[in-house]
């Protein structure tokens, strides 16, 4: 199942981009830093397919890093954007669409009673941490190694994703003063979390985590870990924050919290909630959210927050997910993909772990269960890079880092899953 390896136009385009943009990309996750070579420059996307400027087609398992749960250019979302465009692109004033999107989020996510719309996941996380500190009057934040919460200074410590991929887990430019109030612990380590609260009983404002991790690969919390998070934050007067930018509306319509029957105080959302356009949100209990300006005193503002094109895309996406839920299909197709990948890796004698929640998954090249950053970082990243290019050469667009989850969309039918597994089997055979 060989696919053309002619990507000369992409190479030239990347060289051109490097002259005017750092690294030739506008997000480090696109740089192919973990796998070598140059990024593929995309010309078109439709359904489950990407086409690069050389004319190569790829089955897409990134989906713009998660938002494209319905595939690229779903007709209902496209129509909604076109209709909104007829009225203007930005007003700097309220619209009914902002309220409608907030209502849909509140309807879907059990713990959320009020919502504030923003323009990016990083902005949503930044605002949520400020709110937690403002409400509690405390300074310290607990986060977990390998969890990525956007490029917020205080949280860009032991982050996963591109920071880990590029071997820069603590970014230059983040001051000691900014990061000293961030306490980093290992994911799924209950004893470590208990010790942290015992050591700082009255100074922790919030604990933030990805309830399904996607930025050190797909990693899931144990029931004991989830229970201890809720118990300890409640006991010590801290707030529990779920970062569902990646897994929200992805693993279930109500997010990971509905899947795990968890009850966070605040939730950060992005990606799917904007239907593929730049939009994110944070929300939570009414008594907390009413501290946000102008209802309260915690400052937050944004010129393009609740942008009419983005809210139109978000509304159309959430209504589609609510009215015609794709989650059974996603589970079935994702299970087929996961089982096929595991079978191939085992058949070719390769050490591996396959972690999956719904339509998020990661094939790790390691013989140890991956439960946190300490185990994730022991993966054979060189082997992953070979596997990545083996898939690319066969027309399958895979996450360009061992430490990123892949995403299945509702447009990945049986034929595409079969083609993917055929390509993966050939790529894995080259490693065995």
C-alpha positions in Angstrom: 0.0 0.0 0.0 2.7 2.5 -1.0 1.8 6.2 -1.3 3.8 8.8 -3.1 6.6 10.3 -1.1 6.9 13.4 -3.4 6.5 16.3 -1.0 8.8 18.8 -2.7 6.3 21.6 -2.9 5.7 21.3 0.9 9.4 21.4 1.5 9.8 24.5 -0.5 6.8 26.1 1.1 8.2 25.3 4.6 11.6 26.9 3.7 9.8 30.0 2.5 7.8 30.1 5.8 10.9 29.8 7.9 12.1 33.1 6.5 9.2 35.0 8.0 7.8 32.7 10.8 9.8 31.1 13.7 10.4 27.5 12.6 8.1 28.0 9.7 5.0 27.2 11.7 2.5 29.1 13.9 2.2 26.4 16.5 5.1 24.2 17.7 2.9 21.1 17.5 3.0 21.4 13.7 6.8 21.4 13.4 7.5 17.7 13.1 10.2 18.2 15.6 9.8 14.7 17.1 9.8 12.8 13.8 12.2 14.7 11.6 11.7 16.0 8.1 9.5 19.0 7.2 5.8 19.6 7.9 3.2 18.8 5.2 1.6 22.0 3.9 -2.2 21.5 3.5 -4.2 22.8 0.6 -7.7 21.2 1.3 -9.7 19.2 3.8 -13.0 17.4 3.4 -14.7 14.7 5.4 -11.9 12.4 6.7 -9.3 13.5 4.1 -6.5 16.0 3.9 -4.8 17.0 0.7 -1.4 18.6 0.6 -0.1 21.1 -1.9 1.7 18.3 -3.7 -1.6 16.7 -4.3 -1.1 13.8 -1.9 -4.2 12.6 0.0 -4.1 11.4 3.6 -6.7 9.8 5.9 -6.7 12.3 8.7 -6.4 11.2 12.3 -5.6 14.6 13.7 -8.8 16.5 12.8 -7.2 19.9 13.6 -6.0 18.3 16.9 -9.5 17.3 17.9 -12.2 19.7 16.8 -13.3 17.9 13.6 -15.4 15.2 15.3 -17.8 15.4 12.4 -15.0 15.5 9.8 -13.9 18.4 7.7 -16.5 20.7 6.2 -19.7 19.1 7.7 -22.6 20.6 5.7 -24.6 21.9 8.6 -21.6 23.7 10.1 -20.6 25.1 6.7 -24.1 26.4 6.2 -24.2 28.0 9.6 -20.9 29.9 9.0 -22.0 31.1 5.6 -25.3 32.4 7.1 -23.5 34.2 9.9 -21.1 35.7 7.4 -24.0 37.5 5.7 -24.5 39.6 8.8 -20.9 40.5 9.5 -17.7 39.1 11.1 -17.3 40.9 14.4 -19.3 43.5 16.3 -17.7 44.1 19.7 -21.2 43.9 21.1 -23.5 41.1 22.4 -25.3 38.7 20.1 -28.1 36.1 20.8 -25.8 33.5 19.3 -23.4 33.8 22.3 -26.3 33.1 24.7 -27.5 30.2 22.6 -24.0 28.6 22.6 -23.7 29.1 26.4 -27.2 27.4 26.8 -26.1 24.4 24.8 -22.9 24.0 26.8 -24.8 24.2 30.1 -27.4 21.7 28.8 -24.7 19.3 27.9 -22.1 19.5 30.7 -23.5 18.5 34.1 -21.3 20.7 36.4 -21.6 23.9 34.3 -24.1 26.5 35.4 -22.6 29.7 33.8 -20.2 30.2 30.9 -17.8 32.8 29.6 -16.8 32.6 25.9 -13.2 33.4 24.9 -11.1 32.8 21.8 -8.6 30.1 22.7 -8.0 27.3 25.1 -5.0 29.1 26.5 -7.1 32.2 27.2 -9.7 30.0 28.8 -7.2 28.3 31.1 -5.5 31.6 32.0 -8.9 33.1 33.0 -9.9 30.1 35.0 -6.8 30.1 37.1 -7.2 33.8 37.7 -10.8 33.2 38.7 -9.8 30.4 41.1 -7.2 32.6 42.8 -9.6 35.5 43.0 -12.4 33.4 44.5 -10.2 31.6 47.1 -7.7 34.4 47.9 -4.9 31.8 47.5 -1.9 31.7 45.2 -0.8 28.1 44.6 -2.0 25.9 41.7 -1.4 22.1 41.5 -0.9 20.6 38.1 0.3 17.3 36.9 3.4 16.4 34.9 2.6 15.8 31.2 -0.7 17.7 31.3 -0.7 20.7 28.9 -3.0 23.6 29.6 -2.0 26.0 26.9 1.0 28.4 27.0 0.1 30.1 30.2 3.3 31.1 32.1 2.3 29.6 35.4 1.3 26.3 33.9 4.0 25.9 31.3 6.0 23.8 33.8 6.4 20.1 33.2 4.0 20.4 30.3 3.4 17.7 27.7 2.7 18.1 24.0 5.1 20.3 22.0 7.0 21.3 25.1 8.0 17.7 25.7 8.4 16.9 22.0 10.9 19.7 21.6 12.7 18.9 24.9 11.8 22.3 26.4 9.5 21.3 29.3 10.2 24.6 31.1 10.1 27.5 28.6 12.6 30.4 28.6 10.7 33.5 29.4 8.8 32.0 32.3 10.0 33.7 35.4 10.8 32.0 38.7 8.3 34.2 40.4 5.6 33.1 38.0 6.2 29.4 38.3 7.0 29.2 42.0 3.3 29.0 42.9 2.8 26.0 40.6 3.1 22.7 42.3 3.8 19.8 39.9 2.8 16.2 40.8 2.7 12.9 39.0 -0.6 12.0 37.3 -2.5 9.2 39.1 -0.3 9.6 42.2 -2.8 9.7 45.1 -0.2 9.6 47.9 1.7 12.5 46.3 -1.5 14.6 46.0 -2.3 13.9 49.7 1.2 14.9 50.7 0.9 18.2 48.7 -2.3 19.2 50.5 -0.8 18.3 53.9 2.2 20.5 53.2 0.2 23.4 51.8 -3.2 23.1 53.6 -4.4 26.7 53.2 -2.6 28.1 50.2 -3.8 25.9 47.2 -6.4 27.8 45.1 -7.0 25.0 42.6 -6.0 21.7 41.2 -6.1 21.5 37.4 -5.9 18.4 35.2 -6.8 16.8 31.9 -9.4 14.2 32.9 -8.4 12.4 29.7 -4.9 13.4 28.8 -4.0 14.0 25.2 -0.7 15.8 25.5 1.5 13.0 26.8 -0.5 10.6 24.7 -3.8 9.3 25.8 -3.6 8.6 29.5 -6.6 8.0 31.8 -7.2 8.6 35.5 -7.8 5.8 37.9 -11.1 5.9 39.9 -9.0 6.3 43.1 -7.2 9.3 41.6 -10.5 11.0 40.6 -12.1 10.3 44.0 -9.1 11.7 45.8 -9.1 14.9 43.7 -12.7 15.7 44.6 -12.2 14.7 48.3 -9.0 16.6 48.9 -10.1 19.8 47.1 -13.3 19.9 49.0 -11.6 19.1 52.3 -9.0 21.9 51.9 -11.2 24.5 50.3 -9.5 24.4 46.9 -11.3 24.3 43.5 -11.2 21.4 41.2 -10.7 22.4 37.5 -11.1 20.0 34.6 -9.3 21.0 31.4 -11.6 19.5 28.8 -10.3 21.5 25.9 -9.4 18.2 24.1 -11.8 15.6 25.6 -14.9 17.8 26.0 -17.7 16.7 23.7 -15.2 14.2 22.3 -15.3 11.2 24.7 -19.0 11.9 25.5 -21.5 14.7 24.8 -21.1 15.8 28.4 -17.3 15.4 28.3 -15.1 13.2 30.5 -16.9 14.4 33.6 -20.1 12.8 32.5 -18.3 9.6 31.5 -16.6 9.4 34.9 -19.6 10.9 36.9 -17.2 13.6 38.3 -18.3 17.0 39.5 -15.5 19.6 39.0 -16.0 23.2 40.2 -14.7 24.7 36.9 -14.3 23.4 33.4 -12.2 24.6 30.5 -13.5 23.9 27.0 -12.3 24.4 23.5 -11.8 22.8 20.1 -15.1 21.0 19.4 -17.1 23.7 21.2 -16.0 26.1 18.5 -16.8 23.7 15.6 -13.2 24.2 14.3 -13.1 28.0 14.5 -11.2 29.9 17.2 -13.4 29.7 20.2 -13.1 28.4 23.7 -15.0 28.7 27.0 -14.7 28.3 30.7 -17.6 27.7 33.0 -18.7 26.2 36.3 -20.8 26.7 39.4 -22.8 29.9 39.4 -21.5 31.1 42.7 -17.9 30.9 41.3 -18.7 32.4 37.9 -20.5 35.4 39.3 -17.1 36.6 40.5 -16.1 37.3 36.9 -16.3 41.0 35.7 -18.8 42.7 35.3 -20.9 40.5 37.7 -17.9 40.4 40.1 -14.4 41.8 40.4 -12.2 39.2 38.6 -11.1 40.8 35.3 -11.6 39.1 32.0 -12.2 40.6 28.6 -11.6 39.9 24.9 -12.4 41.8 21.7 -13.2 38.8 19.6 -14.8 36.7 22.4 -18.1 35.2 21.2 -17.2 35.9 17.6 -20.4 35.5 15.5 -18.7 33.1 12.9 -17.3 31.0 15.7 -20.5 30.8 17.7 -22.4 29.8 14.6 -20.0 26.9 14.0 -20.1 25.9 17.7 -23.9 26.0 17.8 -24.2 23.9 14.6 -21.7 21.4 15.9 -23.2 20.9 19.4 -26.7 20.7 17.9 -25.5 18.0 15.5 -23.8 16.1 18.3 -27.0 16.3 20.5 -29.6 15.6 17.8 -27.7 12.8 15.9 -25.2 11.5 18.4 -22.2 9.8 16.7 -20.8 8.3 19.9 -21.8 4.7 19.3 -20.3 4.9 15.8 -17.1 6.5 17.1 -16.8 3.9 19.8 -17.2 1.0 17.3 -14.8 2.4 14.7 -12.3 3.4 17.3 -12.4 0.0 18.9 -11.8 -1.6 15.5 -8.8 0.6 14.9 -7.4 0.0 18.4 -7.8 -3.7 18.3 -6.2 -3.8 14.8 -3.2 -1.7 15.9 -2.6 -3.9 18.9 -2.9 -7.1 16.9 -0.4 -5.9 14.4 2.1 -4.7 17.0 1.8 -8.0 18.8 2.2 -10.0 15.6 5.4 -8.2 14.7 6.9 -8.7 18.2 6.9 -5.0 19.1 6.6 -3.8 22.7 3.6 -1.6 22.9 0.7 -0.2 25.0 -2.6 0.9 23.5 -4.5 3.5 25.6 -8.0 4.6 24.5 -11.0 6.4 25.7 -13.8 6.6 23.0 -12.3 8.2 19.9 -9.1 9.3 21.5 -6.2 6.9 21.6 -2.4 6.4 21.5 -0.2 3.5 20.5 2.8 3.8 22.8 6.1 2.0 21.9 6.9 0.7 25.4 6.4 -2.5 27.3 5.2 -0.7 30.5 1.7 0.5 31.2 1.5 4.3 30.6 -0.2 5.9 33.5 1.6 9.3 33.8 4.5 11.3 32.5 7.2 9.2 34.1 6.1 6.1 32.2 5.2 8.0 29.0 8.6 9.5 28.6 10.2 6.1 28.5 8.7 5.3 25.2 10.8 4.6 22.2 10.3 7.8 20.3 12.8 6.9 17.5 10.6 3.8 16.8 7.5 6.1 16.8 9.1 8.4 14.3 9.8 5.5 11.9 6.2 4.3 12.3 4.9 7.9 11.7 6.7 8.2 8.3 5.7 4.6 7.4 2.1 5.7 7.7 2.6 9.0 6.0 4.2 7.2 3.0 1.0 5.1 2.8 -1.4 8.0 3.0 -2.3 8.1 6.7 -1.9 11.4 8.5 -0.9 10.5 12.1 -0.1 12.8 15.1 3.6 13.8 14.7 4.6 13.0 18.2 4.5 10.0 20.5 3.0 12.3 23.1 -0.2 13.3 21.2 -3.4 11.4 21.0 -5.1 10.6 17.7 -8.8 11.3 16.9 -11.3 9.4 15.0 -14.2 11.3 13.3 -17.7 10.2 12.4 -16.5 10.1 8.7 -14.0 7.3 9.3 -16.0 4.4 7.8 -15.2 0.7 7.7 -13.2 1.0 4.4 -11.0 3.8 5.8 -10.4 1.9 9.0 -9.4 -1.2 6.9 -7.0 0.9 4.8 -5.5 2.4 7.9 -4.9 -1.0 9.5 -3.4 -2.3 6.3 -1.0 0.7 6.2 -0.2 0.3 9.9 0.5 -3.4 9.6 3.0 -2.7 6.8 4.6 0.2 8.7 4.9 -1.9 11.9 6.4 -4.8 9.9 9.2 -2.6 8.9 10.0 -2.0 12.6 9.8 -5.7 13.7 
